[in-house]
Amino acid sequence: MPEARTTRPAAATLRLEALAYTLAAAFITLTVATRFYGSLRLQTLYAELWADPAGFDKWVAHGRGPWSAPLDDVFIHFDFARSTARGAPFQWSEGNGYSSGGTSLLYPFVLALGYWGGFRGLSLMLWAAIVACVATFGFLLGARRWARDLPAPARLLLPFGLLAVGTLDWSLFSGMEVALFLALWALAYVAYDDLRGYENAGDPRLVLRGAAVLGGVGGLVVATRPEGVTAIFVLALAASLPVLKRSRTHAALVFGSAMLPALLVLGAQSFANRWFTGESTAAGALVKLEMHHPYLDARQVFDDWLFYIKYQALRVTQYHFADQPAYGWIAWLLGFAALAFRRTRRPALILWSSALMWVLIVALNGQVRWQNERYTMPAVAWLLGAATLGTGALLTRAYELRHKLRGPLILVATTSAVALFLVHQAPRFREQLWFFGRASRNIFDQHVQAGLVLREKITPQPKRVLVGDAGAIPYISDLPALDIIGLGGYHDFPFARATRQHVGAGIELIERMAPSERPDILAIYPSWWGDLPAWFGQPLGAIPVRGNVICGGAAKVLYRPDWSPLDASSRPFSLRAGERLIDAVDEADLISEREHDYRIAGAPGFVTMELLQSPRDQNPLWDAGRTLPPNAVESFYLTSENAAHARLVVRAAPTERVSFGIELNGKAVGRVTLEPRRGWVEASVDHLALPSGKTLVRFGPSDHERILFHVFLIAEP
């Protein structure tokens, strides 16, 4: 009986503390969310006055404007979600086939639930806001486990500390997958914490079951963000190390069970990418990661990686954390303090390790500097978690030493540091509130309005729209689309790899599309795409943005394209009577190059393009090619059959005389000399005897820089 009387108050106190923590987490989540979404809808209220003065009174009556999002990338998720809801999962634009360009496999399915539930059009952002609030609340609830060894008042600091920084809140409530990712990671931490309890109990079956649960949640984490595999690795390692003392085999089983689902998700995604697109690497990685940049060598990639590591640390600390750089480091000091106390050391090690590994892997992303540093935000959340734990541990220590001099000193130092951090974070928090609303207004002003124009005001209505920002325009217009950047995907055409080399390589792929499938409207920033709009587009109008802070240009311009200069590009204009085309290598056309095993030695082969009159009929003829220095050698295979004699024709547009040698199957057969003239030139080596089947062709070196656009193998009569 005495034991019962002592445990009941403890249990009741624990339940009361859990209730207080839950209420605090709910309160801070809703408070911060309403401020950010209030800023959004206030700004879009002003935008609606500009976009639709006649309908402005309707929104004034509501007291708030329509929904929008601070990033066009949010609408990429909406595109995938709508396709999923319509029965075409993993398609950015229905009919384009599987796309590997989404940043999350799982998140579009979560959004699709809202679409099925009636959240259509811009109101899908309302569903995304609900998901963000629920996920953020779940993240805060899971974070309570970090502080399980701290007293209740110290645990209550976590919800407030985690949402104290405006830039993290910006990303959490932006409509992107950050909140869902952190919620699932917090659930994985809870699974890890339960597993640790099973280990202490010494039941191997429970340990393996707990490892399997951790692995299952880890699979969801990686399905939400593939980079999350690093954070799951940290939890799996932390779970297996204590078991290692007793049994290496058992520790390996724990680690393998915890990691296997995450690795299976990555493997399945890579396999699907390869199967449907021909590339095991996701389109987003091809577009964004420096290691996939076609013109950087290993040293440059490494230097960029070091730069982006430093950039993340300094940008977050000296800008986002405080209005004066020095005060941002307070978060780091408090985070390190969590490592100094036994009661917080274990979770702090996990938080710090997760943050460090995240920063290292995200530093591979060449776009880490853009979009309010959203790629770094999980690491920011973990750093703030460590800092809040450190604050709680310091205050607990101050209370324990309250009767000694050290206690008050620790209390004053800790509270002063926290106060300084919050005071200098406050201006940044207000700035982020404004930025959230203004960015959402920019997207509404430009991208959403462009989509409405395409849907309602272009006659005849376009069949397919080409975009360079792949989200809101196709979502609002509900038109088939082509993302020339390559994130959206179009069947197995390698737009992501091509356009990163040059827009000309992307146009080569448009040339491959059936004329009925080619985009019949462009909605692009003209400054992004070189000569594309000038050569192929007739301007129809522009959708401007006022007070731009997030859009890629001052105006999104609509063009009616004319793709006719592509139609004759694949045939030589120097074809003689009785000749027929046997084979051809279209330089800068990545599919043609892959089919012919095209290789360059001694240069990266920068892509360029030209639009010049065809000597045959004086019509414009477009082609893309590669620029090669004199020492470069290019090789490829051509296939000949049933041709006693053939000639090799090279298309160029030389501005100076250039000459280079040609080898067939390792044997020199002559030289091609290109004389400069105004327009296209096709020169040839005639009367070649080729064996039936594949022939290895080598060009170069040359006496000057050369730019070649097309190589044709023609059967002579």
NORVEN-V434958 format. One record per pair of residues at least 24 apart in sequence whose C-alpha atoms are under 6 Angstrom apart, sorted by sequence separation. I is the first residue (numbers start at 1). J is the second residue. D is the distance in whole Angstrom. If there is no record, write none. Layout:
[[I,J,D] [I,J,D]]
This chain:
[[41,65,5] [355,379,4] [448,472,6] [537,561,4] [447,472,6] [451,476,5] [452,477,6] [536,561,5] [188,214,6] [447,473,6] [451,477,4] [536,562,5] [81,108,4] [85,112,5] [355,382,6] [653,680,5] [80,108,6] [652,680,6] [653,681,6] [188,217,6] [603,632,6] [652,681,5] [81,111,6] [602,632,5] [651,681,6] [77,108,6] [81,112,5] [351,382,5] [525,556,5] [601,632,6] [651,682,4] [665,696,5] [524,556,6] [601,633,5] [650,682,5] [664,696,6] [524,557,6] [600,633,6] [650,683,5] [664,697,5] [523,557,6] [600,634,4] [649,683,6] [663,697,6] [523,558,5] [599,634,6] [649,684,4] [663,698,5] [522,558,5] [588,624,6] [599,635,5] [648,684,5] [662,698,6] [184,221,6] [522,559,5] [588,625,5] [598,635,6] [648,685,5] [662,699,5] [348,386,5] [521,559,6] [587,625,5] [598,636,4] [647,685,6] [661,699,6] [521,560,5] [597,636,5] [647,686,4] [661,700,5] [181,221,6] [222,262,6] [596,636,6] [647,687,6] [660,700,5] [132,173,6] [520,561,6] [596,637,5] [646,687,6] [647,688,6] [660,701,6] [215,257,6] [219,261,5] [645,687,5] [646,688,5] [660,702,4] [136,179,5] [139,182,6] [181,224,6] [211,254,6] [215,258,4] [219,262,4] [573,616,6] [645,688,5] [659,702,6] [135,179,5] [139,183,4] [142,186,5] [214,258,5] [215,259,6] [218,262,6] [645,689,5] [659,703,6] [135,180,5] [138,183,5] [212,257,5] [211,257,6] [212,258,6] [215,261,6] [658,704,5] [128,175,5] [132,179,6] [139,186,6] [211,258,5] [135,183,5] [335,386,4] [338,389,6] [641,692,5] [335,387,4] [338,390,4] [640,692,5] [334,387,4] [337,390,5] [466,519,6] [640,693,5] [309,363,5] [465,519,5] [639,693,5] [67,122,6] [308,363,5] [335,390,5] [464,519,5] [511,566,6] [565,620,5] [639,694,4] [331,387,6] [334,390,5] [464,520,6] [465,521,5] [466,522,5] [467,523,5] [468,524,6] [565,621,5] [566,622,6] [638,694,6] [652,708,5] [465,522,6] [467,524,6] [565,622,5] [637,694,6] [638,695,5] [652,709,6] [305,363,5] [462,520,6] [637,695,5] [651,709,6] [305,364,6] [637,696,5] [651,710,5] [636,696,6] [637,697,6] [650,710,6] [636,697,5] [650,711,5] [635,697,5] [649,711,6] [635,698,4] [649,712,5] [634,698,6] [648,712,6] [634,699,5] [648,713,5] [633,699,6] [612,679,6] [633,700,5] [647,714,5] [633,701,6] [646,714,5] [632,701,6] [646,715,4] [631,701,5] [646,716,5] [630,701,5] [645,716,6] [630,702,5] [643,715,6] [630,703,6] [290,364,6] [630,704,5] [289,364,5] [630,705,5] [289,365,4] [290,366,6] [629,705,4] [288,365,5] [289,366,6] [628,705,6] [288,366,5] [628,706,5] [627,706,6] [627,707,4] [508,589,5] [626,707,5] [626,708,6] [505,588,5] [625,708,5] [505,589,6] [625,709,4] [624,709,6] [446,543,6] [446,544,6] [446,545,5] [445,545,6] [74,175,6] [323,424,5] [74,176,6] [322,424,5] [322,425,5] [321,425,6] [502,607,6] [504,609,6] [439,549,6] [439,550,5] [106,223,5] [105,223,5] [106,224,5] [105,224,6] [104,224,5] [504,624,6] [104,225,5] [587,709,5] [231,354,5] [587,710,6] [586,710,5] [585,710,6] [585,711,5] [584,711,6] [584,712,4] [584,713,6] [583,713,5] [582,713,6] [582,714,5] [581,714,5] [25,159,5] [580,714,6] [21,156,6] [580,715,5] [579,715,6] [579,716,5] [579,717,6] [578,717,5] [100,282,5] [101,283,5] [100,283,5] [101,284,5] [149,343,5] [146,347,5] [171,374,6] [284,487,6] [283,487,6] [168,377,6] [287,496,6] [286,497,6] [283,496,6] [277,492,4] [162,384,6] [162,385,6] [161,388,6] [158,388,6] [154,392,5] [166,429,4] [166,432,5] [295,604,6] [70,436,6] [70,439,5] [70,440,4] [69,440,5] [68,440,5] [68,444,6] [101,487,4] [93,480,6] [101,488,6] [99,488,6] [99,489,5] [43,437,5] [96,490,5] [97,491,5] [76,471,4] [96,491,6] [75,471,4] [79,475,6] [92,488,5] [36,433,6] [40,437,4] [44,441,5] [75,472,5] [39,437,5] [43,441,6] [73,471,6] [72,471,5] [40,440,6] [72,472,6]]
